[in-house]
Amino acid sequence: RGYRVPDMPGAKEISDIMDARLLIEPRLAELACERSDTRLLNALEQAIDEQDRAPHTPDAAAIRKYHRADEHFHRLIAEHADNSALLRAYDALGGHGQRFRLFIGVGVQDSACAIAEHREILAALRRGYGPEVYRIMHSHISGVKERALAEHAEAQRRVTGRQRSRRRPSDSVNTAD
């Protein structure tokens, strides 16, 4: 009974999700570029600004605010691509939520990189050349994958360190008799 928090994703699961995103999101971005309009470009710029304004602190509320803006940026592109099959595949991944669970207690570690990469994607969309948008989105997701796996490894080290500190023998054992 009650609410159960899902287990933290493992490195293999993170890698699998990111590999799937590498197949799907660059194509979504390329398709969105073909249909790009002022409304999309303005909405993407607003999502980036929301990411930038989100507090970059380790509390869950700040992480949620940043996560929502990040997810909104990617979703705008996915929806604007106008490909229902790819959108369903994108939705099925749920990769954004899994990654952001790694930030609880430490904060978003790669906000500057992600925001700069989003600005680069937006600039490429404004130039209107699909293959460039594809390449930049692929590079962005590759970077996210690399950073996510590094964050996962760091989270594992923190957990292992806490477990070790709990197992240390008590310093107050009395050996005198």
SENU-447515 format. One record per residue: x, y, z of N, C-alpha, C in turn; residue in one letter. Coordinates in steps of 0.05 Angstrom, whole numbers, padded with zeros to 5 digits, always signed. Example, Ala and Ser with C-alpha at 12.3 -4.5 7.8 and 13.67 -1.06 7.14 Angstrom:
! residues 2
+00264-00114+00156+00246-00090+00156+00264-00066+00156A/+00257-00045+00142+00273-00021+00143+00258+00001+00157S/
END
This chain:
! residues 177
+00017-00024+00000+00000+00000+00000+00017+00025+00000R/+00008+00046-00013+00024+00071-00014+00039+00074-00040G/+00057+00093-00039+00072+00101-00063+00099+00088-00062Y/+00108+00077-00085+00134+00065-00086+00151+00080-00107R/+00174+00089-00098+00193+00103-00116+00207+00082-00133V/+00207+00085-00159+00221+00066-00176+00251+00065-00170P/+00263+00042-00175+00292+00040-00172+00306+00059-00191D/+00330+00068-00182+00346+00085-00199+00354+00069-00224M/+00353+00081-00248+00361+00066-00271+00390+00058-00271P/+00396+00035-00281+00424+00026-00283+00437+00038-00307G/+00464+00035-00309+00479+00046-00331+00470+00034-00357A/+00463+00008-00358+00454-00005-00383+00428+00007-00392K/+00409+00012-00373+00383+00023-00380+00387+00052-00391E/+00403+00067-00377+00409+00095-00387+00421+00094-00415I/+00440+00077-00419+00453+00074-00445+00433+00066-00466S/+00416+00046-00460+00395+00037-00479+00376+00060-00487D/+00367+00074-00467+00348+00097-00472+00362+00118-00489I/+00386+00124-00482+00400+00145-00497+00406+00136-00526M/+00412+00110-00530+00416+00100-00557+00391+00102-00573D/+00368+00097-00561+00343+00099-00575+00337+00129-00581A/+00343+00146-00562+00340+00175-00568+00358+00184-00591R/+00382+00173-00593+00400+00180-00615+00388+00172-00642L/+00372+00151-00642+00359+00143-00667+00335+00160-00674L/+00320+00169-00654+00295+00182-00658+00297+00212-00659I/+00310+00225-00639+00308+00254-00637+00322+00269-00659E/+00345+00260-00669+00356+00276-00692+00337+00276-00716P/+00324+00253-00721+00305+00253-00744+00281+00271-00738R/+00271+00271-00713+00249+00289-00706+00257+00318-00711L/+00282+00324-00703+00291+00352-00706+00294+00359-00736A/+00303+00340-00752+00306+00346-00781+00278+00350-00793E/+00259+00334-00785+00231+00337-00796+00219+00363-00786L/+00224+00370-00761+00214+00395-00750+00225+00419-00765A/+00250+00416-00773+00263+00438-00788+00249+00443-00815C/+00240+00422-00827+00225+00425-00853+00199+00440-00849E/+00188+00439-00825+00162+00452-00819+00165+00476-00800R/+00189+00483-00796+00195+00505-00776+00180+00530-00783S/+00170+00544-00762+00157+00570-00766+00164+00587-00742D/+00155+00612-00743+00161+00631-00722+00150+00622-00695T/+00127+00609-00696+00114+00600-00671+00132+00579-00657R/+00142+00560-00672+00160+00540-00661+00185+00553-00650L/+00198+00569-00666+00223+00582-00658+00220+00598-00633L/+00198+00613-00631+00193+00630-00607+00188+00612-00583N/+00173+00590-00586+00168+00572-00564+00193+00558-00554A/+00211+00551-00573+00236+00538-00565+00254+00558-00550L/+00254+00583-00560+00270+00603-00546+00259+00608-00517E/+00233+00608-00514+00221+00611-00488+00228+00587-00470Q/+00228+00563-00481+00235+00539-00465+00264+00541-00456A/+00282+00550-00473+00310+00553-00465+00312+00574-00443I/+00298+00597-00446+00299+00617-00426+00289+00607-00399D/+00268+00590-00399+00258+00578-00375+00279+00560-00362E/+00293+00545-00379+00315+00528-00368+00336+00545-00355Q/+00343+00567-00368+00364+00585-00358+00355+00598-00332D/+00329+00605-00330+00319+00618-00305+00314+00599-00282R/+00312+00573-00288+00307+00553-00267+00331+00554-00247A/+00325+00553-00221+00347+00553-00202+00364+00528-00206P/+00389+00531-00205+00407+00508-00209+00418+00499-00182H/+00399+00490-00166+00404+00481-00139+00396+00452-00136T/+00405+00439-00114+00400+00410-00112+00372+00403-00102P/+00355+00422-00096+00328+00415-00085+00310+00404-00107D/+00292+00387-00100+00275+00373-00119+00258+00393-00135A/+00248+00414-00123+00231+00434-00137+00247+00447-00160A/+00271+00455-00155+00288+00468-00175+00294+00448-00198A/+00300+00423-00191+00306+00403-00211+00281+00398-00228I/+00257+00397-00216+00232+00393-00231+00228+00416-00251R/+00233+00441-00242+00229+00464-00259+00248+00463-00283K/+00273+00456-00278+00292+00454-00300+00284+00431-00319Y/+00276+00408-00307+00269+00385-00322+00245+00391-00340H/+00225+00405-00329+00201+00411-00345+00209+00428-00370R/+00226+00448-00366+00235+00465-00388+00251+00449-00409A/+00268+00431-00399+00284+00414-00417+00266+00395-00433D/+00248+00382-00419+00229+00364-00432+00212+00379-00452E/+00203+00403-00445+00186+00420-00462+00201+00426-00488H/+00226+00433-00487+00242+00439-00510+00242+00415-00530F/+00248+00392-00519+00249+00368-00536+00221+00360-00546H/+00201+00363-00530+00174+00356-00538+00164+00374-00560R/+00170+00400-00558+00162+00419-00579+00173+00410-00606L/+00198+00402-00607+00210+00392-00632+00196+00366-00641I/+00193+00348-00622+00180+00322-00629+00152+00326-00640A/+00137+00343-00628+00109+00347-00638+00109+00362-00664E/+00127+00381-00668+00128+00397-00693+00137+00380-00717H/+00150+00358-00712+00159+00340-00734+00135+00328-00749A/+00112+00327-00736+00088+00317-00748+00091+00288-00758D/+00103+00271-00742+00106+00243-00748+00096+00227-00724N/+00072+00217-00726+00059+00205-00702+00074+00180-00693S/+00085+00164-00711+00100+00140-00703+00125+00147-00687A/+00140+00167-00697+00164+00175-00682+00157+00188-00656L/+00135+00203-00655+00126+00216-00630+00118+00194-00609L/+00105+00173-00618+00098+00151-00600+00124+00138-00589R/+00143+00134-00607+00169+00122-00599+00183+00140-00578A/+00183+00166-00584+00195+00185-00566+00181+00184-00538Y/+00155+00184-00538+00139+00183-00513+00145+00157-00498D/+00148+00135-00512+00152+00109-00499+00179+00108-00484A/+00198+00124-00492+00225+00123-00479+00225+00133-00451L/+00212+00155-00445+00212+00165-00418+00240+00172-00408G/+00258+00176-00425+00286+00180-00417+00292+00205-00401G/+00277+00226-00405+00282+00250-00390+00278+00246-00360H/+00256+00234-00353+00250+00230-00324+00270+00213-00310G/+00279+00192-00324+00298+00174-00312+00324+00188-00306Q/+00334+00204-00325+00359+00218-00321+00358+00238-00298R/+00336+00253-00297+00334+00274-00278+00332+00264-00249F/+00325+00239-00246+00325+00227-00219+00354+00226-00207R/+00374+00225-00225+00402+00225-00216+00410+00251-00203L/+00395+00272-00208+00403+00299-00198+00393+00304-00170F/+00375+00288-00159+00364+00293-00133+00387+00293-00113I/+00388+00315-00098+00408+00318-00077+00434+00331-00086G/+00439+00332-00113+00463+00344-00122+00458+00367-00142V/+00435+00368-00154+00428+00388-00173+00436+00381-00201G/+00427+00397-00220+00433+00392-00248+00462+00400-00253V/+00478+00381-00261+00506+00386-00264+00514+00397-00291Q/+00497+00393-00311+00505+00400-00339+00488+00422-00351D/+00476+00438-00335+00457+00458-00345+00470+00477-00365S/+00494+00486-00360+00507+00505-00379+00511+00491-00406A/+00520+00466-00406+00524+00451-00431+00498+00448-00445C/+00477+00438-00431+00452+00432-00444+00439+00458-00455A/+00440+00479-00440+00428+00504-00450+00443+00514-00475I/+00470+00513-00475+00485+00521-00498+00479+00503-00522A/+00476+00478-00517+00469+00459-00539+00441+00465-00550E/+00423+00471-00532+00395+00478-00541+00396+00503-00558H/+00412+00523-00549+00414+00547-00565+00426+00542-00593R/+00444+00523-00594+00457+00515-00620+00436+00502-00638E/+00419+00485-00626+00398+00472-00641+00378+00493-00652I/+00371+00511-00635+00352+00533-00643+00364+00549-00666L/+00390+00556-00664+00403+00572-00685+00403+00556-00711A/+00407+00530-00710+00407+00514-00734+00379+00512-00746A/+00359+00510-00729+00331+00510-00738+00325+00537-00753L/+00335+00558-00742+00331+00585-00754+00344+00586-00782R/+00367+00573-00785+00381+00572-00811+00365+00555-00831R/+00350+00536-00821+00332+00520-00838+00344+00498-00854G/+00367+00488-00846+00381+00467-00861+00379+00441-00845Y/+00361+00423-00853+00354+00398-00838+00378+00381-00831G/+00397+00375-00850+00419+00358-00843+00437+00370-00820P/+00439+00396-00820+00454+00409-00798+00439+00405-00771E/+00413+00409-00771+00397+00405-00747+00400+00377-00737V/+00399+00357-00756+00402+00329-00749+00429+00325-00735Y/+00450+00335-00747+00477+00332-00736+00480+00344-00708R/+00469+00368-00705+00472+00382-00679+00455+00368-00658I/+00431+00359-00665+00415+00344-00645+00429+00318-00638M/+00440+00304-00657+00455+00279-00652+00478+00284-00633H/+00492+00306-00638+00515+00313-00621+00505+00319-00592S/+00483+00334-00591+00471+00340-00564+00464+00315-00549H/+00449+00297-00561+00440+00273-00548+00465+00255-00541I/+00485+00255-00558+00510+00240-00551+00523+00252-00527S/+00524+00278-00525+00535+00291-00501+00518+00286-00476G/+00492+00286-00479+00474+00280-00457+00479+00252-00447V/+00482+00233-00466+00488+00205-00459+00514+00203-00443K/+00534+00216-00453+00561+00215-00440+00559+00227-00411E/+00545+00249-00409+00542+00262-00383+00525+00246-00364R/+00503+00234-00375+00485+00218-00359+00500+00194-00347A/+00516+00181-00363+00531+00158-00354+00552+00166-00333L/+00564+00189-00336+00583+00199-00316+00568+00206-00290A/+00544+00218-00293+00528+00225-00269+00519+00199-00255E/+00512+00179-00270+00504+00153-00258+00528+00141-00243H/+00552+00141-00255+00575+00130-00241+00581+00146-00215A/+00578+00172-00216+00582+00189-00192+00561+00182-00171E/+00536+00179-00179+00514+00172-00160+00520+00145-00148A/+00530+00126-00163+00537+00100-00152+00560+00102-00132Q/+00580+00119-00138+00601+00123-00118+00591+00135-00092R/+00572+00154-00094+00561+00166-00070+00546+00145-00054R/+00530+00128-00067+00515+00107-00053+00534+00088-00040V/+00554+00079-00055+00574+00061-00044+00589+00073-00020T/+00596+00098-00022+00610+00112+00000+00592+00113+00025G/+00566+00119+00021+00548+00119+00044+00545+00092+00057R/+00544+00071+00040+00541+00044+00050+00566+00036+00066Q/+00589+00043+00056+00614+00037+00070+00616+00051+00097R/+00607+00076+00097+00609+00091+00122+00590+00080+00143S/+00568+00067+00135+00550+00055+00154+00561+00028+00165R/+00578+00015+00150+00589-00011+00157+00614-00010+00174R/+00625+00014+00177+00650+00016+00193+00645+00007+00222R/+00664-00008+00232+00661-00017+00260+00661+00008+00279P/+00647+00006+00300+00645+00028+00318+00672+00034+00331S/+00678+00059+00333+00703+00067+00346+00701+00066+00376D/+00677+00060+00386+00673+00061+00415+00674+00033+00427S/+00685+00013+00412+00687-00014+00424+00708-00013+00446V/+00701-00023+00469+00719-00024+00492+00735-00050+00491N/+00761-00048+00488+00778-00072+00487+00793-00076+00512T/+00790-00059+00531+00805-00062+00557+00789-00081+00575A/+00803-00100+00586+00792-00119+00606+00813-00129+00624D/
END
